[in-house]
Amino acid sequence: MTGERTKKQSGGNGAFDLTESHTGIPRSEQGDIDFADLMRKFDTESRFRVLSGRQSKLITVLAVLMSCFHFYTSGFGLLPAQNQGAVHLAFALVLTVLLYPTRQSSDKRAGIPWYDFIIAALCACATLYLVVNHTGLAARAGLPTDVDLFMGFLLIILLLEATRRISNPVLSILAVITLLYCRFGRFLPEAMQHRGFGISRIINHMYLGTEGIFGTPLEVSSTFVFMFILFGAVLEKTGMGKFIIDLSLALAGWSTGGPAKVAVVASGLMGTVSGSSVANVCTTGMFTIPLMKSVGYRPHFAGAVEAVASTGGQIMPPVMGAGAFIMAQFLGESYTVVAVAAVVPALLYYTAVMVQVHFEARRLGLKGIAREHLPSVRYLLRTRGFLLLPLAAIVYFLLTGYTPLMAAFYGIITCIALSWLNRETRLTPRKLAEAFESGARSALSVACACACVGLIVGTGTLTGLALRIANGIITLSGGMLLPTLLLTMFACILLGTGLPTTANFIVTSAMAAPALLQLGVPPIAAYMFVFYFGIAADITPPVALAAYAGAGIAGADPMRTGVTAFKLALAGLLVPYIYVFNPILLFVDATPLPMLQAVVTALIGVFLLAMCSIGFYRTTLPLRLRAAALIGALGLLDPGTATDILGLVILVVIHVTQTLRAKREASAGTQP
């Protein structure tokens, strides 16, 4: 992704060549943007050691074995749940300790020190002890031996350390606080007080039970999540990323402000196979941000567009982020239900971003890219269109009743088979091994986060903490839904400043979502609400990592980029409130006509919100009309025929007055 970015292709509309003359940035300057350095700066998961020789081969072997284990068990039968999770966690902890140094400032090329090999061996012992002694542990359930407790204590310590290395230290610190709460809860004020538990009881619950480390989060990570991450890695190795960018250019590059729309389309499509906001920004943004700057977008706006579009990828079906699989488990529903429920919210989110990008381009008078410099849609689909078929296969398998695990398994097989249709996309054994290694590496942070957050969830089940927090939130909000939603939103965004998206979702769904459920919010709307705002933390200052990554590529001020990203996302971030008050948008008790009315009016509502945000429609929007647009948008987003009519009337008034004003300005401009 570094160095000279030249894309050439013939056929269809002829050759296109997107080099320095079209990106507007000298090749030397583009070459200075290092993808790996950018990822390490904004993404803790990318701060791994750069190894060589035997140590590099060892990591490759372990990572490929991890992927092979999951690929085999998903297709031919899983191990018992705790054993599956234990093997999964063993691989994850060993690889994390070997790949990530104790300090982020350490020399990443210094190799693996001797003591990390010892720690890795202890990680394997503490996790695989459960597998080797599975029968004995089951026989003496509730009566752990001293060895059992020692292994549990060892695993908790090693898990906290591994999570600290690969993720933000906040998650490990939060887990330690909850463990201390389990032990010393009897000394706290009455509202948070419980009788307190002994160390052996805590270890037994967290290590040997099914509600601690090896609870639902790790169970999902060791099955569905890993396989979909592996599917994305295999698909990416076929050249899917390059194809997505080329296809987005062909579809939207020629339109008004085309490069920004390319960023929105490409990032949305990339989000179907990538669950990381920062990685998505760095993958597509290295191309789209210079392209946006080349046609006149200001650097901070270009970086913000890419950040907002990339962050939305985690809510884009069919794959979505890892949290969506955990949501399905919490709901007790199939993953298909969650993916279908996410369709309309994702549509509203990306519509809001696309409309704002269009209005900004119109306001600045920006044009698209000349068609002769763009690829042909027909040529792309004819030569590489088959790369879309694995995604279609995933959707087909999910809709026809296959489990997500089997859908991912057959999706990978489909991807491998179809890759041989073209020499450039062909997955040779070497490329496949590289994909398997990449998939395992990408899954490490999710595995560690899910296991570590299991300690937090386990605290809730052991002490009743979740119910206490839910009751506290309802008390603070006076039992009213809107204040409860606002408090939950702030909690999600605050936690998101220090936690990965998956961990954020698990914590907030366990601690904050119960408050929404007590107020009568449908379960899927409550969980989707916290899922959205956990993701939104990536574009919410002061710690907006996706926006800061975009600023790094654009050469813009990080805080200004973050504020602009939040402004662009504002219309999309109202979407969760819409479906809480109008859950029909999530297909809850949906019937055709009310569903159609809700979707159409919501789309018009986000159109008005985008208009208000940018301050432009056909010409500059006066302040009074921006205020009217906001009122109309809220009316359309609020369920009810009367408010919908109010919003539509305001839209018509704005359309008529702005059209007449634009004609007067055009006429005045053409007069001598």
N, C-alpha and C positions, 0 to 999 in steps of 0.2 A: 504494500500500500504506500510505499515511499518512492522518492525519486521521480523521474519523468513519468507523467501520466498521459500516455498516448494510446488512443483507441482507434483502430482502423478496421474497416469492414466494407465489403462490397456486396452488391446485390440489392434488389428492391429499389430504393431511391438513390442508389449509388454509394460511393464511399463517404465516410464521415471521419473526421480527424479532430479530436478534441485535445489539443495540445496547449502550449503556452498562449497562443493567440486567442483561444476561446475561454480559458480559465482566468486570464488577466493577471496571473502571477508568474513571475520568471521561474524557469525550471530549477534554478539553483535555490530559490526560496522555497519552492515546493519540496525539494529534496531535503531541506533543513527540518521539515516536519517529520519527526520520527514516530511511527505508529506505536512501537513498543514503549518508547519513553513517555508518550502521551498517556497510554493506558496505565503505566506504572504510577504516573503522577496523580491520576484521578480515580483509579480503580485498584483497591488493595489486593484484589485477587490476581492482579497481573504482576505483583512484586515478587516473583519467584526467582530462584537461582537460575543462572544460565550455566548449564553443565556441559561437560564434554567427556569424551573417552568412555571408560567403563561405567562411571556414574550416570552419564546420560543414557547409556544402553540399559542400565538397571531400571531407571525411571520409565523408559519406553516399555520394557518387558512388563513391569508391574501395572502400568496404565492399560496396556493392551489386554493383559489377563483380567483386569477389572471389567473392562468392556465385554470381553468374551464370556465371563461369568454371568453378567446380567443378560447378555443376548441369549445365551443358552437357556438359562432358567426361565426367561420370559416366554420362550417358545416351547420348551419341553417340560416345564413344571417348576414352580417355585419351591424353595425349601420352606419348612415351618417359619412362620412370620418372624420370630425372634432370631432364628438362625440366619435367615435372609438378611435381616438388618445388621446382625453381628458381622457377617462376612463383608457386607457393604461398608460398614463403618471401619472395619479393620483395614481394608484397602484405602479408604479415604484418609484415615489418620496417619497411616504409614507414609503415603504419598505426600500429605501435607507437611509432615515433620521433615521429610527429606527435601522437599522443594522450597519451603519457606523458612528463611533464617529467623532466629530469635528476635533480632532487631531489624527494623525496616531500613536503617541506615547502613547495614552491613554490606560488604562488597559482594554483589550478586554473582561474581565470577570466581569466588574463592573456593568453591567446591563444598561438599558436605563434610562438616567436622565429625570426628569420631563419636562425640557424645550424642549426636542426632541419630546415629545408627542404633545406639543403645536405647534411646527414647522410642525409636520406631519399633524396635523389637518388643519393648514393654507394651506398646500400643497393640501389637498383634496378640501378645499373650493375654492381655486384659479383655479383649473382645472375643477372641477365638476360644477362650476358656468356656464361654457360654455354649459354644457349638459342641466342643469335646465332651462337656459334662451335661448336655441337654437332658438326658434321661434322669440322671441323679438329681439335678436341680428341680425337675418336675416332681420327683418322688418326695422331696423334702420341702415342698413349697411352703413358705411362711416360717421355716426353721433354718435359716442360713447358717453355715459353718463360719468359723473365723477366716478360712481361706476365701470363701465366697465374699465376705465383707471386705477383706483386704483387696481382692480383685476389683470390687465395685468402687472402693475408695480410689484405687489407682486409676481406673478408667475415668472417673470424674475429674481428677486432677489433670490427666493427659488431655482429655477433651477440652477443658477450659484453656489449656495452653495452645492446643492446635487451633482452636477457634480464634484465640487472640492473634495468632500469627497470620492467619489467612484473611481475617475480617477485622472490622473496627473493634478495638478493645471494649467498646461499650457493651457488646453482647455478653462477653465473659464477665464483666463487672456486674451487669444486671443479674446474670445467673448466680454469681456468688452472693449477691444481696438477698436473692430469694431463698438460697440455701440457709443463710444466716437467719432469715425470717422463720424458716421451718424449725430451727433449733431454739431460737430465743423469742418466739412470738408471745410468750406469756408475760414478757416484761414491757410490752408496748401498750399504748393507750387502748381503752376499751373497744373503740371502733375497729381496730386492727388486731385485737388480741385473740390468741388461741392458746391451748394448753401447752404447746411446745412438744417436740418429739426428740427422742434420743438419736444419736448418730447411727446406730445400727438400723433403726426403723427407717431413717431417711435414705440410707444406702440401699436397703432392701427395696424400698418403693421406687427409687430412681434407677437402680441397676437390674434388679431381678423382676420387677413388675412390668406391666404393659402400659403404664401411664406416665412413665418417666422418659429416660433416654430412648428406650425402644418402643415409644408410643406411636401414635398415628403419624406425626410428621416424618419420623425416620422410616416408618413402614412405606409411606408414599414415596419418599426420596429413593428408597431401595428398589422400587418397582416402576411406577409410572414415570416419575420425574426423570430418573436416569435414562430410561429408554427414549424419551422424547428429546432429551439433550443429545443423546447419541444419534438419534434420527437427524437432528439439526446439523450435527458435525459431519455426518456422512453426506447429507445434501449439500452442505457448503463446499465440501471437497470436490464435488462435481463441477463447481464453477457457478453455483446458484447465485452468489452475491453479485458477480459481474453481470450475469444475465438479468437480475432484478434492476440494476442500475441502467443497463442498456434499454430494457423494456420501459422503464419509467421515463427515460429520455424520449423514446419514440412516442409514448402516449401523451406526455405533457410538456416536453421541452420547447415546443413551438408556440405555446400559448402565452398570454400576457404574464410577464414575470415567471416564465416557464421554469427556470432552474429551481426556484423555491417550491414550485408544485412537484417538480421531480423529487426534491428532498422529502416531501410529504408522502408521495406515493411509494418511493423506494424504501423509506424507513418503515412505513406501514407494512409493506410486503416482507421486508427483512425481519420485522417483528414476529412474523408467523413461524420463523425458525430460530429466533434468537431471544433469549429471556433476559438480557442485560441491557439496560438503558445506555450505560457508558460505552459498552462494546459496540452497540448499534450506532451511536454517534461517531465513534472512531472509524467504524467500517465504512459507512456510507458518507459520513461528513467529510472525510479526506478528499472526496470527489465533489460532493454537492456544494459545500461551503465556498470553496474558491470559485465555482461556477456561478453561484449567486452573487458573489462580489463582482464578478466580471460584467454583469449586466446592470449594476448600479445599486444593489442592496447594500445598506450600511453593514459593516462587519458585525456589530453586536446583534443586529436583526437576523443576519444570516446564521450566526451561531445559535440564536434562540430558536429559530424555525427548526433547525436540525434537532436540537435538544427536545423540543416539544413533540415533534413527530416520532423521534426514536423512543421516547418514554412511553408513548401510546402503544408501541408495539407489544407491550406486555399484556394489554387488554384486547389484543387482536386475535380472534379465533382463526384457525382451529387449534393452534398449539398454545398460545398465551404464555404467561409466566408460570413458574413452578407452583406459586401459591394457588393457582386455579385447581390443580389436582388435589391439593390439601383441602381446599374449600369443598370439593365434591365429597371427600371423605367425612368432613365435619357435618355436611348436610345429609349424608346418607343417601345421596343421589348419584346417578351415573355422571361421568364427566361430560357426556353429551348435553345433559340438562344445563350445566354451567356454561358450556361453549355456546349453546343456542341463546341463553339468556344474555350473553355478552355481545351479541351481534348488534342490536340497536344502540346500546351505549357507545360501542366502538364507532359505529356509523356517525353518531352525533358528535363525538369527540373530533374525528377527522374532518367532518364537514365544517366544524367551527374553525379549525386550523386552516383548512384550504380556503375558506371564504375570507378570512383575515389576510392571508397571503395575497389573495387576488385583489382585495381592496387596497392593500399597501402598494402593490405594483401599479394599480390604476392611479393612486394618489401621486406616486413619484414619476408616472409616465414611463414605466419600464416595459421593455419588449421581451419577446422570447428569443430563442436561438433559431437562426436561419435553418429551414428544413433541409437544405443540402448538406448541413453538417450533422444531421441526425440519422440514426439508423432507421431502417424500415421495419415496421411492426411485422409485416408479412414475412420478411426474411428471418427475423429473430424467431418467430413462432415456427417457421419451417425447419430451421437448423437446430434450435435449442428449446423449442416449446415443450418438448417432452419432459423437461426438468420440472414443469408444473404438475405433472401427473402423480408423483409421489404425494404431494399435498392433497390432490384430489382423491387419491387412494385412501389417505388417512381419514378424510371426511366420509368417504363411502363406508369404510369399515366401521367407523363410529356410529353412523346412522343406521347400519344394518345389524346392530346388536353386538358387535365384537367389543370386548373390554378394551380400555385404552392401552393396556399392556400388549394385547395381541395386535391391536391396530398399529402401534409403533413397530412391533416386530415385523409384521408384513409390509409396513411402509418402508422399512430399511431394506428388506429383500427386494421390494419393487424398485427402490432407488438404485440398488446395486445392479439389477438386471437392466434397467433402462439406460444406465450410464454407458453401456457398451454400444449404444446406437450411434455414438459420435466419438471420434478419436480423442478430441479435446476433453471430453467429460468422462472418459472411461476410468472406472475405479479398478486399477490394477491392484494386485496384492499389496504392493508397497503403499499406494495411496490409501487403500482401505485400512492398513495398519496405522497410518498417520491419522486417519479420521477417528479410529478407535482410541488412539492416544489422546487426541484433542478432546473427544467426548468425555473421557475419564477426567482429564484435567479440569474441564469446565464444570464437572459435577462435584468437585471437591468442596467448594464453598457452600453449596446447597446442603451437602451431606453433613458437614460440620455444624452449619447453622441449625439444621433440623434436629440434630442430636442435642446440641447445646440448649436450644429453646425448649426441648423436651424437659429439661430441668425446671424451666419456668412454668411450663404447663403442669408438670408433676406437682409443683408447689401449690398450684391452684386447686388440684384435686385432693391433695393431702390435707390442706389447711382451710379450704373454703375461701381462699383469697379472691377468686374470680367473682363470687357472689357479693363479697364485701365491696369490691371496687364498683361493680354494677350498681349496687344500692347507693354508693356514694355519688356516682355520676347522676343518678336520678334525683337524689336529694339536692345536689347543687343546681340542677336545671329546673327544680320545682315540679318535676313530673311532666314537663312539657316537651314535646318531640323536637321542635326546632332547636332550642338551646342544647338538648342532648346531642343532636347531630353536630352542632358546632363544637361542643366539647370533645366529642369523639374524633372529629376532623383534626382538631388541634393536637390531640394525643397521637394520632396516626402520623401526622407530619413531624411532630417533635421526636417520636421514636425513629422515624425514617432518617433523621439526621445522623443517627449512629448505627442503625441496624440495616442489614441487607433486606431487600424487599420481602423475601420469603419469611425470614425471622420476624420482621415487622408485622406481616399479616398474621402469623400464628399467635404472636403475643396479643395484638389488638383484638383478634377474633375471640381469644380466650378471656380477655379482660374487659374490653369495651363493648363488643357486639352483644353480650348478654343484656346490657342496659337497653339497647334498641329492641331486642326480642321481648323484654318485659313491657315495652310500650306498644306492642302489637305490630311491629314492623315484620313483614314476611321474612323468614330466615334467609332466603337467597338475596333479598334486597339488603339486609343487614350485613351479611358477609361481603357482598359486592361493594358496599359502601366503604368498609374499612380496607378492602383490597385496593380500590381506586386511590384512596388518599395515602396509603402506604407507598404506592408507586409515585404519587405526586411529589413526594419529598425530594425526588431527584431533580426537580425543576423549581423548588421552593427555596429562595434565599433564607438564611445565610449559607446553608450547606447544600447547594444545588449542583451536585457532582456532574450530572449530564450537561447542564448549562455551562459549567466551567470547562468541561472537555470541549464543548463547541467553541467557547471563547478562545481556548488554546489553539485550535485550528484556525479560527478566523483572525487571530491577532487582535482581539477586542478586550475591553475591560471586563473581567469576570463578573463583577457585581452588576454592572449595567446589563450584561447579557442575561444574568439570572433574573433580574427584575423584568426585562423584556419577555423572557420565556414564561414567567409567571403570568404576565399580562396576556400573552397569546393563549395560554392554557386556561385562562379564567372562564371563558365560555364553556370549555370542555369540562372544567372542574365543577360547574353547576349541574352537570348531568347526574351525578349521584343523588343530589337532592331531588331531582325530577323523578327518578325511578323509585325513591323511597315514598314520595307522596303519590306517585302514579305507577305502581308496580306492574301494571299491564305491559309496560315497556320491556319488562324482563320475562314476558310471556306467562305471568302469573294470572290465572283465571282469564286468559285472553280469549276474546271473541272477535271475529273478523272486522266488523265496522268500528267498534270502539278502539280496537288496536290500530286500524288505519288512521283514524282521527288523531290518536295520541302520537303516532309516529310523524305524521305530516305536520301537525302543529308544533311538535318539538323541533323538527328540522327548521321550520320557519322561525321559531324562537331563537335557536342558536344563530341563524342568519342575522336576526336583528341584534343579538348580542355582539356578534362580530362587527357589525356596522357601527355600533356604539363604541366598541373598543378602539377601532382604527380611526373613527371620526370621518368616514368617507362613504358616500354613495352617489355615484355619478359625478359629484363634485364635493368639495369640503362640506362636512355636515356641521351646521351651527350647534351651539351648545344646547339650545332648547330642544332641537330635534334629536340630539344624542340622548338627552334625558327621556324624551318621548320613546325613543327606540328601546331604552332600558325597561321602561314601564310596559311597553308592548311585548317585549321578550318575556318578561316575568309573567305576564298574562297568558301568553301562549304556552309557557312551560308549566303553568299551574293547571291541573286537570279541571275541566269544567267548560261548558259551552259558552257561558257568558264571558268568561275571561278570554276565551279563544276569539270571540267576536271582537272584543276590545283590541286585542293584539293585531288582528287582521285589519281593522279600521285604521289603526296607527300606521301599519305598514303601507296601506294604500295612500294615506295622507303624505307620508314621507316620500313615497315613489313619485307622486304627482308633483309635489313642491320642488323636489330635487331635480326632476326631469325638466321642469320649466326653468329652473335656475340655471341648469347646465346649458340649455338652449340660449338663454340670455347672455351667458358668459361667452359662449361660442360665437354668437352674433356680434357681440361687442369686440371680440378678438379679431374678427374678419373685416370689420369696418376700417376704412382708411383713416 
